[in-house]
Amino acid sequence: MKNTLRNTLIALITFSSSAFAAGSTSASGGGLLLSLFIGFFALIIVCQLVPATIMLVGTLRGIVWTRS
């Protein structure tokens, strides 16, 4: 078992060294499509935060007003 684990770790370190040495293939940094993709998912998250915040405020009001 120790021998197999040792050989596996040696193989992983040996083969991953070239991946760490590889540089970036594109110099543009993404572009318009990537920005639209990230913006779309940010919009989805914001649209889900608004009802969640309203529900949290309503829950807190219900807890505070029923205990007073």
N, C-alpha and C positions, 0 to 999 in steps of 0.2 A: 504494500500500500504506500509506504513512504517513497519507494523507488518510482512508482507511477506518478505520484504527486510531484516529485522533484523533476521528473522528465517533462511533465506537462507544463510546469512553471518555466523551465528552461526554454521550451518551444514557444510559449507565449511571449516571453521577453525577447527572444531572437526574432520572431516574425513581426512583432509590433514595433520594433525600432525603425523600420522603414516608414511606417505609418506616421510616427511622431516626427520624422524628418521631412515629410511632405509639406510643401508650402501651399498657399492658397492658389487655386487655379483661376479664380476670377478677380479682377481688380475693381469691378464696378460696385461691389458691396450689396447686391440685391436688385434694386430697381423698383419700378413702379408697381409691378405685380406683387412683389413681396410686401410692399407697404400697404397695398389694398387688402391683402390677405390678413395681415396683422391688424389692420384697422377694422376689418369686418368682425373679427373675433373680439376685439376690444369693445366694439359696439354691442355685441351680444352680451358680454359680461356687464356692461353698464346698464343695459336694459333689464337685466335680471336683478341688479342691485337696487333699483328704484322700488319695485314692489316689496322686496325683502326688507328694505329700510322702513317702509310704511307699515308693514306687518309687525316689525320689531317695536316701533314706536307705539302702535296700538296695543300690543301685548304688555309693554311696560306701563302704559297708562291704565290698563285693566288691572294689573297687579297692584299698582300704587293706589288707585282709587278704591279698590275693594278692601284694602287693609286699613284705610283711614277711617 
